[in-house]
């Protein structure tokens, strides 16, 4: 009831005033008035604690969606004070994206928390690819490398998947550092990274592409077969340059029916402020790629290596395995 009351108040923000109620002009209109509309809004506006205790208000508000809290904060000065309290946003972020684990104290400023909550709430996946795409829970997307949409003239087995919209930062720290990050659960071989339009305005990844990330300009990719980072800034031939980022391959064999289907969680992070790229493996930080990333509007991209390979993409709408909040706090 408490949560429903707050959502009703957020949806009827214009009714919190001292103006007299308008008499219904028709009987049908009178019947359509909800019982909530007969509440004494003026009393709630002046003192919301007259109907609920402070702790009850905090608990109720923390279970609303970020957009509802922002709307509710516009209904009155008293509710604005409640909705802008740090622990309301901290508790909601912890519940929705940290599996109720505590959030690092360095990110406890209310404006920072509000930006983080709203950006992760709005994170969505719209991809360009020939792969079979299946939306799943928490606004994730699973891409499968299949033969269904492959051209009869195609000679390769690889399938490129690219986000249509450019990467947006999930976290902006109080010191002004913008960090974009996403994860994918891979089964089989793949590459993952960031891509941009080349100097001629061409995008070499997405629908119809069969190149690994890092082979074509402009792109930077982490490859599963050797653990190397491949990149092409427009000065390299097809195939790009290589960097021995890690010596740990992370490719899985999906052709063994006698074993459970293996998977690897790989994350890609882009520090737009410092122009740095980093990757994670199964929630563990692998270090900064020793390259200065050129300024571009980058898109998230991955390439599935063979038929049967798949990737479950999470752009921030679901819980990450890597502690991206702790990493952001370490930069402050």
SULURCOR-V203225 format. One record per backbone hydrogen bond with DSSP energy under -0.5 kcal/mol. NH is the residue of the N-H (numbers start at 0). CO is the residue of the C=O. Records with the same first field share a line. If there is no record, write none. Layout:
NH: CO ; CO
This chain:
4: 0
5: 1
6: 2
7: 3
8: 4
9: 5
10: 6
11: 7
12: 9
14: 11
15: 12
16: 14
29: 25
30: 26
31: 27
32: 28 ; 29
36: 33
37: 34
38: 35
40: 38
43: 39
44: 40
45: 41
46: 42
49: 46
50: 47
51: 47
56: 52
57: 53
58: 54
59: 55
60: 56
61: 57
62: 58 ; 59
63: 60
68: 64
69: 65
70: 66
71: 67
72: 68
73: 70
74: 71
79: 75
80: 76
81: 77
82: 78
83: 79
84: 81
87: 84
88: 84
89: 85
90: 86
91: 87
92: 88
93: 89
94: 90
95: 91
96: 92
97: 93
99: 93
100: 97
106: 103
107: 104
112: 108
113: 109
114: 110
115: 111
116: 112
117: 113
118: 114
119: 115
120: 116
121: 117
122: 118
125: 123
127: 161
128: 126
129: 159
131: 143
133: 141
135: 139
138: 135
139: 136
140: 312
141: 133
142: 140 ; 310
143: 131
144: 308
145: 143
149: 146
153: 150
158: 303
159: 208
160: 301
161: 127
162: 299
163: 125
166: 297
169: 178
170: 178
172: 170 ; 176
175: 172
177: 175
178: 170 ; 176
179: 269
181: 267
182: 313
183: 265
184: 311
185: 183 ; 263
186: 309
190: 302
191: 221
192: 300
193: 219
194: 298
195: 217
197: 201
200: 197
203: 201
208: 205
214: 211
215: 211
217: 231
218: 231
219: 193
220: 229
221: 191
222: 220 ; 227
223: 189
226: 222
228: 242
229: 220 ; 227
230: 240
231: 218
238: 214
239: 214 ; 236
240: 230
242: 228
244: 242
245: 226
248: 246
249: 223
250: 223
251: 187
253: 251
256: 254
258: 255
263: 185
265: 183 ; 263
266: 279
267: 181
268: 277
269: 179
270: 275
271: 177 ; 269
272: 177
274: 270
275: 270
277: 268
278: 286
279: 266
280: 283
281: 264
283: 280
285: 278
288: 276
290: 288
292: 274 ; 290
295: 293
297: 295
298: 194
300: 192
301: 160
302: 190
303: 158
304: 188
307: 144
308: 305
309: 186
310: 142
311: 184
312: 140 ; 310
313: 182
319: 96
323: 321
326: 322
327: 323
328: 324
329: 325
330: 326 ; 327
331: 328
